[in-house]
Amino acid sequence: MTTDNTLTHKRIRLRIPKEYHQEPVISRLVSDYGLTVNISAAILGSNAIGDGWFDLDLQGTAAQIDSALHYLNDLGLEIWDESKTGIW
């Protein structure tokens, strides 16, 4: 069995609802899935009343990125994939 360790990038937009503001969602992408995450844009109110929106550039292997996207999807977060139209 061969493992493809080629690094790749994926740009996504992620909506994090206010009930997840105290959860380390983005941090887990790094610690649990081994990704490098660059936040290229973000909107989060100073009082954190509403949802947060994050434009993320994910770097890792295809398998790492896929696992991380499944994690985000399992949380019920809205994910927009820039390489596709619509929600992931």
N, C-alpha and C positions, 0 to 999 in steps of 0.2 A: 504494500500500500504506500503510495507516494503522497506526501503532504505538500501543498502549494503554499510556500511561505512568502510569496510575492506580495509586497505592500500595495495597497490600492487606496483610493480616496472615494468618499461618497459625501455629497452635500445634501443635507436635509434641513427642513424647517420643522420645529417641534413645538407643540403647544403643551405647556405644563399647567394644569388647572390649579387653582389656589389651594385645594386640599393636599397637593403634593409639594407645596413650597417649603415645608420643613424636612422633606425627604431628599437624600443626596442622589437624585436621579442621574445627573450628568457625571458626578463623581464616580458612580458605579460603572459607568461606561469605561472609565479608565481602570479602576481597581479590579472589577470582576471580569471584564472582557478584554483587557489589555490594549485598548484603543488609545490613540493620541487624539485629543479633541480640541479643536480650535473653535472658539465662539466668535463668529464673524459679525454678528449683530444680535441684539437682545432688546426686548421691551419688557420691563417689569416695574410696576409702579412702586414708588418709595414706601407706600403704606401696604403694599402687597395684597390689596383687596381683590384685584382681578387676576386673570390668567397671565402667565408669562409666555412669551414667544421667543424662541431662540433659533438662529441660523447657525448650524453646526457643520464643520468640516471634519468628518471622521476619517482617520487613517489607521489601517490595520490590514490583516489578511481578509480575503473575502469571507472566510468562515467566521472570523471574529466579528466582522461587521454584520453578517447575517444573524448571528446569535444575539448581538446587541439590539438589532432591530426587532427581533422576536421578543426580547425582554421589554422593550418600550411598548410594543403592541400588546403584550400580555397585561401591562399596566392600564391599557385602554387610552393611551395618549394618542393624539392626532399627530401623524407624521406625514409631511409632504416630501417626496423624493424629487429633487430637481431634474433627475434624468427621466422621470416619468411624469405623466399628467395625473393630477389628483392625489389622493391620499394613499400611502403605502399599504 
